[in-house]
Amino acid sequence: MTNEEKPLNFIEEIIEKDLESGKHNGRVLTRFPPEPNGYLHIGHAKSICLNFGLGQKYNGKTNLRFDDTNPVTEDTEYVDSIKYDINWLGFEWAEELYTSDYFGQLYDFAVKLIENDLAYVDDSSSEEIASAKGTPTEPGTPTPYRSRSIEENLKLFQEMKDGKYADGEKVLRAKIDLANPNMHLRDPLLYRIKHAHHHRTGNTWCIYPMYDFAHGQSDSIEEITHSICTLEFIPHRNLYDWLIEKLDIFPSKQYEFARLNMTYTVMSKRRLLQLVNDKLVDGWDDPRMPTISAFRRRGYTPASIRNFCDRIGVQKRENMIDISLLEFCIREELNKTAWRRMAVLDPIKLFITNYPEGQVDELIGENNPEVEGGEGSRVIPFSNELWIERDDFMEDAPKKFFRLGPGLSVRLKHAYIVTCTDFKKDEQGNITEVHCEYIPNSKSGEDTSGLKVKGTIHWVSVAHAKEAEVRLYDRLFNKENPVAEENFKDSINPDSLKVIEKAFIEPDLAEATPGKGYQFIRLGYFTLDTKSTTDKLVFNRTVTLKDSWAKEVKK
């Protein structure tokens, strides 16, 4: 199905009706409003693709607006990482904005509410306010401060702004309806006192707007036409509309879609921060994390993530997406784009006894057999001493073992057919050497031997191999829904990372660059780690060649 034939999602249907009716003069302006208190994760990628995609599809625009209303948790490091991630995914924003840009205007909006007797300063503690709100089945009760005069509230709010009071000593609340069935309308908080340094405004302010107050008003200031949020904000929508109506400002409208929930993953910045702070992972970009920066470091591509977000679509109901779909998307892309290379992760030596010692044969291997023309080729040095995988040899091989064993023959990838003639063990019984003879006229592409073998194995010339550390990454959690467990951290997969400190790779891989995908033949897809150096090459496994977890689930 082409993009043109793909049915509209419910938000696209809303936008098309608005365009047909001439609403907003045919203008579409969305926004992506992250809070800079952590790195973006794959769930944010869905929101980014949706908001920016709608802007692109309807010839509109999308603003990037940082919801920076909590100076305690926010940092310019997060701002920079968010901007980099969005650009990396392939999107550009119309304007880079900050809720802190509007602090003065938001303050004036709050004053207007007080002047219209729609907001008041409350001295109650957070516990007292929560208790007085009632329950979903019982109405709330007014605190003693709800009946303050407009004049007193204006004076107190000004004093809050001037820094006269300590954190938590007073708050500003909307005056709506303490019996409303929607708890969010029972006099919600609009402002709180925080004597903290803000990453952009410094110490100019000591009162900060709550998200519910800043969100809709910031949308309105920017004249956002379609404010797209996740489903948990449905109960907040009435307050969003109430504030816009009472302030008589541009009527932005909020629409909600289902956030991304993915198996074997947590999608909470608070929980991800726990993993980082508890050093259970190596930072926000640890390749096991679900952050965009982690996926990038692991070798995922922008196209694979955009394709994933497109495939899962936009829903009105919460659902759980299987992480295997994301893995399928990157496999599908890398199969077409990754260059093939040989690497040996668990090496034993293979000696070709009838190949001249010191002779080097330069073999040719195409970079990508999936592409017409192979995307070029590289030279692979071949000698009489090779590294092969330990599990490609068995002393007592079963009937259907089509690799090496006493008397068995196999083709060496891009090279010759060899037959095992002998092997050696150490005192513990471990295989240390395999001896073979090669068939000179069986060279790949020039084979006139007439011999047929069922197996092909990979190898690296001992004299020419480069050493590398290889990190085998797997899913961070071994439970499908970690947050359903008593402690989500107990579900961490102990095998989520296996480090091979000394693997042998083709010499060509010494020129690898981060972000370029490679298929280590028969082993998986890999990329050079961003923290790799010329003195110590480090490769990260992006994904296995096949879904190994599917078998585990069936057990």
N, C-alpha and C positions, 0 to 999 in steps of 0.2 A: 504494500500500500504506500503510495507516495504521500508527501506532505500535503499536497493539494486534496487528496482523497481522504485523508485522515479526518474522522469526525471531530467537531469542535468540542472542547471541554466546556464545562458550565460557565467558567469565567469568560471564555471567548464568546459564548452565546450572549452574555450580559453586555459585553463591550460592543458586539455587533448591533444589538438592539439600540444601545445608546447612540451609536454612530448613525443608525438609520433615522432615529428621532431627532437628530441634530443636537443632542445634549452636549454640553461643554463645547459647542461650536465645532463638533467633529474632532476634538482634541483628545489624545490619550497621553496621560502622564502618570507613570507608576513610580514607585520608590523602593529601594532595598534599605531597610533601617537597622543594621546590626548594632548591638551594644559592644563597644570595644573593651570587653572584659575577658577575652579569650580568643583562641584561634577558631576560624570557621571550620565546621565539619561537613560531612556529606549531606546532612539534612539541609544545611544552608545552601548547598549547591543546587538543590531542588528549587528553593525559593529564588535563588539568583537566576537560574535558567527560566523560571516562570516569569518573574518581573521584567527582566531584560528582554526575554523572548517576546512578551506581549508588546513592549515598546517597539521592537524591531518589526514585528508582524503587522502592526497597525500604523506604521510610519509615525510613531510617537517617540517619547523620550522616557528615560528612567534616571532618577536622581539617586545618588548614594548619600544617604543621610545617617550619620553616626548618632545613635541614641546615647549621648554622653551626659547622663543626668546623675550618675553616681560616682563621684570623684574617688571614692575609696577603692573601687575595684578596677578602674580603667587606666589604660596606659597607652602611650604613643606606639609602643612595640606592637600592640594589638591592632592599632589603626593601620600601621604600615603593612602588617601581614594580611589584613583584610583587603586592602587595596591591591596588593600583589596577587592574591588569590583570584579576585574578580577579573583582573587583566589576564591572568594566566588561563582562566576558563574561556577567554575570548570575548569579553564584554567591555564596553566603555560607557561610563556614566555621563549624563548631560551636565550635571553640576555636583561638585563635592561639597556637601553641607553638613552642619553639625547642629544638633538641638541646642547646644550652648550658644550658637549664633543668635538664638531667639530668646535668651534668658530675659532680656529687657522687655521684650514684647509679651512674653508669657507672664511676667510679673504684672504688667499693665492689665492683662486679661484677668488675672486673679483679683486685682483691685476693682475691676469692673463688676465682677461677681459679688464682691463684698458690698459695693455701692448699691447693688440691686437686691441686697439681703439674701443672696444665694450662696454665701460662704461665710464661715466664722472661724475664729481662732479658738482652739481647744487646748486646755492645759492638762487634760487627762493623760495618764500613762497609756502605753500601747496595750497593756493588759486590760485596763479599764475600758478603753475604746472597744476592744474586741468583745468584751463581756456585754457591753451596752448595746452591741449590734443585734443581739438576739440570736435566734437560730432559724434555719429555713422554715420551721413551722411556727415560730413565735416571733412577734414583732420586736424591734429594738426599742430602747428607751433613751430619751434625750439625756445627755450629760448636763451638768449645771451651767456649762458655758455656751450652750446652743442659743440661749436667749440674749446673748450680749448685743448691745446696740451696734448699729453700723459704724458710728463714730469710734467706739471703743475698739472694734475689730480693725478698722483702718489704722488706728494708732498702734495697736499691738503688732499688726503685720509689718508695719514700717519698722518697728523696733526689732522684730525678728530679722528683717533684712539688714538692719544696722549692726547686728551682732550682739545685741543686748542679752540674749538668752543662750543657755547651754544646749548642747545636742539633746533632743528628746524632751526638752522642757515645754515646748509648744508645737502644735501643728496647725496647718490650715485645712479645714474640711469643707466640702461642698454641703449645702443645706438642701437636701432633696426630699427623701421620704423614708423614715425609719421603719415603716411597715411594708415596704415594697418587697414582693416575693423574690426579686433579684437582689441578692445580698450586696452586689457591687453598687447599688443605688442607695444604700443606707448610709448616707453622708460619708462618702469615700474621702480619703486623704488626698489633698492636692499638693501640699508643700510640707517638707520636713527640714529641720535644721541640721546641717552637717558642717562643722568647722574643719574642713579638709581642703588640701591643695588640689585644684582641678588641673588636668593636663593641658588645658587650653586657656582657661580664664584665670588661672592662678588662684589668688585669694580674694578676688573681687566679690565673689558671692559666698555667703555662708548658709543660704537657703537654696534648696534645689527642688524642682518640680518632680512629682511622681510620674511614672511612665504613663498612667492613664490620663493625666492632665497634659503632658507634653506631646503625646502621640498624635491625637486628633488635631490639636491646635497647630502642630508643626506641619501636618498634612495640609491643613487649611491655608496656612501662610504660603506654602509652596503651590497651592491650588492643584493638589494631587487629585486626579479624577477617579482613580480606582486604587484604593488602599487595601492591599492584599495581605491577610494575616493567616495564621494557622488556627485550627479549630478551637484551641483553648481560649481564644479571645472572643468567642461568641458571647459569653456573659458580659463582656466589657463593651459590646457594641452599643447597648442602650445609653451608657454613660458617654461614649464617643459622640453619639447623636445629640444627647441632652446638652453637652457643653457647647457644641457648635451652634445649636439652636439658641441657647441663652445668650451667647456672645454675639450672635447674629453675624457670623463670618462665613467665608466660602464653604459651601456644603460638600466637603469630601465625603465619600461613602466607603465603608469598610466591607470587605468580602472575605470569607474564610474558606480555606481548603485544608485537607488532611496533611499533617506534617509527615515526614519520612520516618518510619520506624523500620529498622532493619535487623534481621536475625544475627546473633552472635556479636552484637554491638551495643554500646550505650551511646545515646544521643543527647546527653546532658552536659553542658559546659561545666557545671558544678562537679559532676562525677569525673569528667575528664581531667579537671584541675586536681582532683584528689589523686588520680593516677600519677600525674606529673609530680605533685608535691610529695607523695609517698615514695617517689622514685621506683615505682613499679614499671615505669616505661622511661625511655631516654628522651624526655621532653615532648613538647607538643607535636613535633614532626617525626617522632618515632614511627617507623613504617608499619607498626601494628595498630596505630591509632586511626580513628575514622576521620581525622582532620584532612582538609584539602592538601595542606602542606605535607602531611604524612603520605598520602596517596601519591603526590608528586615525587617525593623522595623514593618511594617504592617502585616507581616506574609506570604508574597510571598516566594516561594522557588526557588532555582536556576533551578531546573528541569522545573518548570512551565514557567519561563521566556525563557529558552532555547527552550521549546516546542512551545511557542508563536512565537519566532523568526523563528523557522523551519516552522511553519504553514504559516506565511505571505510570506515566500520565498524571492527571490532576483529579483527585477524588474529593467527595464531600464527607466520606466516612473514614475513620481510622482503620488502618490495615497494617499488616506486617509483610514487608518485602524480603524475600530470601536473598541473602548476600551472594548466593551463587549466580544470581542474575547480573550483578555488578562484575563478578569474576568472569562470567561469560562474555560481557561486553569488552573487557580488556583483552581476553584471549582472542576474540574474533578480530580485533584490530591488530594485535601483535602478530597473529598468524600471517597477516598480509604485509606487515611493515617491518617486523623484526628481522635483523640479519642473523643468519645461522652461523654459529661458531661452536668449536669443540672445547669442552672443559672436563677435567677428571677430578671428582671430588673425594673419592676414596681410592687412592692409587696403589696399584702394584705394577711392577716392571714386566714388560714383555720384550724378550730378546728374539730377534729374527736371525737365526743362526746362519742362514745361507745368504744373507744380504751383506754386501761388502762393508766392513767396518770403516767408518770415516766418510762413506759416501752419503751425499744428501740429494734427495730427489725433490724437486719443486713441483708439488701437485697443485691443481687449480680447483677451488671450490666456489660455487656460485653463492652470492650473498643471500638471495631470497628466491627459492624455487616456485613460490606462489605467484610471483610477478613475471610477466612475459619479459624475457631478456635477463631475468635474474638479478636486476639492479647491480650489474657488474659482478666482479669476482675478486678473490684474494688468493695469494700464494700461500700454500701450507707446506712447511718443510717436513720431510719424511726421512727417517734414519733407521738404523738397526736396533735402536733402543727406544721403546715407547712406554708411555704411561697408559694403562687401561683401568677401567673400574674393577674393583675387587669382585663385585657380584656378577661380572661378565665371565667369570671362570668358576667351574665346579669340578671338583675331583671325581665325584660320583654323580654325573649328570643324568637326570631322568630323560626319558625318551623324547619328550617334547621341549627339551632345553636346546634352543638353537643358537647358543653362543659357544664359548670355548670350554673344552674339557679334553682329556686324553683322547687323541685320535680325531677330535672334532674340528671341522673347518668353519670359518666365518669370513665375511668380507670386512676389511677395515674401511670405514667411510672415506670416500674419495681416493682410496688407495688400492690395495691388492687383497686377494684371497690368501689367508694363512691357515695352516694346519698345525694343531698343537702336537708337539713331539715329546715334551717333557715338562716337568715343573719341580719346584723346590719348596720345602717347608722349613720353618724354624722349629726350635725345641718344643714350642707350645702347640705345634700343629698348624700354625697359620701359614697360608701360602705366601711366599716371598717373591718368587719368580715364576714366570711362564715362558717356556721356550717354544718357538714355532719356526716353521719354514714357510717361505712365501712362494707363490707361483708367479714367476716373472712376466708371463704373458696374460696376466689377469687384471691388469691395471684398469681402473674405472674409466669408462669412455673409450678404451682401446682393447677391451677384453677379447682375446681370441682363444682362450683356454677351453671353452665349451663346458666348463664346470658350473654347476648350479649349487648355490648355498642359500639356506633360508634366513640366515641371520646377518645383521650388519651391526657393528659396534663402533663407538667413537674412541678416539685416542689423541695423544699429544706427544710430539717428539721430545724425549728427555733433554736433549742438548739445546733445544730451542724454546722450551716451555717457559712461560712467565709464572711467577707465584702470585697468588691472590688470596685474600680472605673472602669467603663466601658465606653470606648470611641467609639462612633458609627461614623466611618469615611465614607464619601461618596465622590463623585467626586468633585474636587476642583472648577470646573467651571460648570455653568448650560447652557452654549451655546456650540454647537457642535464644532464650530471653533472660539475660543476666540480671536485669532489674527486678525480675520476679522472685529472685532468690533472697534469702534473709540478708545477706551481705553480698552485693554484686561482685566485690573483689575476690570472694571465695571461688568464683567461677573462672578465674583467669587460667588460661590453658598453659600448663607447664611446658608444653612443647611449642609454644608460639614463636620461639626463636632458637634455632640451632646454629652455632657458629663453627664453620670449618676453617680453621686457622691457616691451613696450608693446602690449597687446591692448586692444580696446574692448568693453565689456560693457553690457548693459542697465542703466539707472540703478537698477532694483530690486535688483540684485545688490550694491549698496553696503550693503544691510542684511543680507547673508548672515552666517550664524554657522557656526563650525567644527562638523563632525559632520553637518550637513545636506547631503544629496546633491542635486546639480543635474545635469540633462542639458543640456549645451551642445548645442543642436540640430545634428545632423549631425556633431558633433565628438567626443563622448565624455561620460563621467560625471566630474564634478569636485566638489571641496569646498573650502571656504575653509581655508587653512593656519592652524594654531594660532598661528603667529608673525606672522600678518598684522596690519596696523594700519590705522586709519582713513585715515592719510596714504598708506599703500602697501598696497593690496589685493593679496593673493597667493592664487591658486587652484592646487590640485594636481589633476592628472588621476588619478582613481581607477583607471579602466580604460577601454579603448577600447570602442566600440559593438559591434564584432565581434572575433573572435579573429584578429588579423592574423598571428599566428605560425603558424597552421595552414598558410597558404600557403607560408611560408618553409621549413617542415619538408619540404614536398612537393617543393621545388625540387631 
